[in-house]
Structures are given as C-alpha cells and as structure tokens.
Amino acid sequence: MKSSPTLTPRAGRAARFTPRVLAAILAAVIALVAYRVAGRTSGSTRHVVVISVDGMRGSVYSTPHPGIRVPNLRRLMTEGSYAEGVEAVYPSVTYPGHTTLVTGRMPAEHGIYTNLSSRQAGKNARDWFWFSKAIKAPTLWDKARQAHLTTASVAWPVTVGAAIDWDVPEIWDPYQKAPAADPLYLARFMNPVMSIEVLAALGAPKSGSDTDAQRTRLAVYLLKQHKPNLLLVHYEDVDDAGHGHGPDSPESAAAVEHIDAQIGEVLTAVKEAGIEETTDVFIVSDHGFLPVHRKVAPNIPLEDAGLLTTKWGGITGGKIATVASGGSFFIYWPPGEDLRGAVDAALKPLREQGLVWGIFDHEALADMGADPDAQLALEAPDGTEYTAASNGALVEDAKPTGTHGFLPYREGLEASFIAWGPEVRAGVDLHRIRMTAIAPTILKALGIDDPKFGDQPPLRDIFK
C-alpha cells in the first residue's frame, strides 16, 4: 500500500485549517481518489444501492400495523418486487447475516459464524468479526472490483480492510462498556485518504448525534460525489429499539418510521445524482425479532461443573468455550476430547426447568450451515434470552424487551427483501425466500454473470 501524505503543524503550534485550506485539501483528496479509481473503472452505467435495516421484519412493509407510516417502503414494495419473509441464517444475528447478504453463502462457508469472533474462553471476549480478512467466500465487492466497477460502503459489517473504494466500516472500541460510535477510533481503520475526504466534506459527527442520520449523510455524499456502481448502507436504529423495548413497542414503530425517512433521503440523493434511471435499489435485513421477558445464563451451571473458570465475575478460561447469541447458545470444546457427557450433566437444571427449547449437536449444526467448530447449540424457548453472564442467578425475570439469534424458521424471525428500479418488475410477491438467494440477485443487477457465486441462482423472476 502506498503511504499517504501527512499534515504536520509547526512545532509548538496547533494546526489550524481555514475553510479555504479545507476546500483545497478536499479537492486534492478527491482528485487523488478519482485518479486511483479511474484506472480500473469500466464506465458502466449500472448502479445498485443496497440498504440494510438491521432487525426489520418483513411484516413491517408487507402487513404494517395500523398507524405506522412507512411511505417509502410501501412505495418500493408496490412498484417493485418483494418477499413477505426471508429465511435468515443460524444464529440469526447481525454479522453472519450481513455476510450471507454479500456472499450468498451460509456461515459455515463464509466464515463469519456469530457476532463475536473469539472461540477461546476468557480471551478477547468482546471482539467482533470486524475484519474482512475473516471472510472465506467471494463478496459482492470482490466481484465488482473484478468487473472494474466501483464500490462504497457505510457501516456495513465485516468490512474493515475490505477492497472497497470508499469504505466507512463499522467498528468500535471493545473496551468501552457498550458499543458506541467513536469517529476518532473509527478513523484508525479507514483508508487515510478516505477519512480526510469525509472529515473535510462533512465535518466530525457531533457527540450524541443520530447515528443513522449520520450514515445517511455519508451515503448521500458518496452517491452525489462518486456515484459508485455498488453502495452498501447499514442502519441500526430498528435493531436498537427492538433490543431496548421489544419488537412491537411504540419505540420500535418510531424507529421504523425514522428509517423510512432515511431511505427517502437516499432515494432523493439517487435522483439528484442523476443516476435514478440506472439504479436498482434493494432493501434487506439480517433477521427479525422475538419478544423476551426472561434472561438465562447457561455459563453458571457450566462453571459450577468445573468446565469454565472465573475470576471477579468474569470467565478466564476452561475446558470449553461458549458464545451467547440471544436466542441461542453455542458451546465449543476440542474435537479430540469427549466432554459431551459432562456438558449434558451440567445443563440438566436448564432442561428440568424448561429453559431449553432444543439442543443441536455438531451434525445438526453442520446441516444448518452453522459454525463447524461448535459441538452443541442450545435454542431458547419463547420469551427467553441466553446471556453470557457467569455469576448471579441462573434465571432472572426482566422487563419486556426483544432479541434474535433463534432458529430463523421461528415466526417473527423473518428478515426483509424489496427490489425496486428500472430493471425490476412491479408487483412480484416472492412470498418466502432464503437469504442465500439475495447476493446472487444483487450481482445480476450489477450486470455480472457468475453461476458459481453463492449457493443459489439469482431471483430471475423479479427482473424485466
């Protein structure tokens, strides 16, 4: 990678950039980026915008609750093609789902098995699968680059270090108490040229500002300034509201309406960029939601059985490792060791109290395309969320909220799919589709034909 120019203030003085200097910097950066990208741009007039609304059920647009106003989603659905529900992956959580959305492969194939990346008890427990190098299957941006098309991304999961021309990835400091947007931390993982361009053009986000509104600003800027052939945008407010208040709460309804407005701004930007006649738009999501009112901590009986070790309330090691994903709980141990009996005995209190809906062994997980290293997975019953807690009570009643991570077949876990644009037929109801069909369909919309991409062929019925 070529080194980027640095700006060094005079010794003993803080750097001050006037609007004229910032404008000059921005012009130079844009020219440099354009020069780098122009060398491989095909001049294709095709454009695709993919908007992911994290946690949005398909029923939000297909059968919305009375009083919820989603005019943009309804218009795109009516004028385009859609599915009433999308069967997600297992566990039905954000990072595996978003990687399937850009690879057309199940987690066992693409390598992003859960949100959390560690499989060692007590080691890097807060790290997520942020880095694109972990993806083991070709992605949409890989195929676009091979076809000499340009790409951009705003907060799409697992894109740190990706071969994307204009990439604002999603990552946060794992040592914070909770995930939070930190522009300075994020800038460390962006292309320096890109970070300077964004800062000069839009300025630094204000503390406490609306995260999804900031993502819209970035998407609008990239559309108008660069007109990428492929733009990926990830919104999170609906997921946050579902976790905080439950999927059927007034707060979730308000979040859906807010995202609908953000989608409207992106559609306006497509028009103002002069590419509406050549742009297909896809609205997708990674999972739905189920309401929960009870928290269960399987790590506690596993620690009591000596399978995990803890110190000051945190897991430090053990014979096994675990990953809690809301509606599911994955358990790992070395393939050469026979710990199934010990684990089953430790989990007996959960089974006796009706705190397990189902248990899937290694072979069953392989059949579902889930993590190939997992030995067991617990599926939570209705109203129950599994946590990673290793001390306190085994079962705690909690205020009604929501979560996901359950089997994708359970009612309410359906994800979303809408396609709209000049190449898309109107009024096509696909009813229920598998998530693995979406990436090949987006690839076809880009004008790229690769029958080996993804597990399924594209949804050809939606195209004119």
Secondary structure as UniProt FT lines:
FT   TURN            11..12
FT   HELIX           19..38
FT   TURN            39..40
FT   STRAND          47..53
FT   TURN            54..55
FT   HELIX           59..62
FT   TURN            66..67
FT   HELIX           71..79
FT   STRAND          81..87
FT   HELIX           94..103
FT   HELIX           107..110
FT   TURN            121..122
FT   TURN            125..126
FT   HELIX           132..134
FT   HELIX           140..146
FT   TURN            147..148
FT   STRAND          151..154
FT   TURN            157..158
FT   STRAND          166..168
FT   TURN            174..175
FT   HELIX           183..187
FT   TURN            188..189
FT   HELIX           192..202
FT   TURN            207..208
FT   HELIX           211..226
FT   STRAND          230..235
FT   HELIX           237..245
FT   TURN            247..248
FT   HELIX           250..272
FT   TURN            273..274
FT   HELIX           276..278
FT   STRAND          279..284
FT   STRAND          290..296
FT   HELIX           299..304
FT   TURN            305..306
FT   STRAND          308..311
FT   TURN            312..313
FT   STRAND          314..318
FT   STRAND          321..324
FT   STRAND          328..332
FT   TURN            335..336
FT   HELIX           340..346
FT   HELIX           348..352
FT   TURN            353..354
FT   STRAND          358..361
FT   HELIX           362..367
FT   TURN            368..369
FT   TURN            372..373
FT   STRAND          376..379
FT   STRAND          383..386
FT   STRAND          395..403
FT   TURN            408..409
FT   TURN            411..412
FT   STRAND          415..420
FT   TURN            422..423
FT   STRAND          428..429
FT   STRAND          432..434
FT   HELIX           435..437
FT   HELIX           438..445
FT   TURN            446..447
FT   TURN            451..452
FT   HELIX           460..462
//
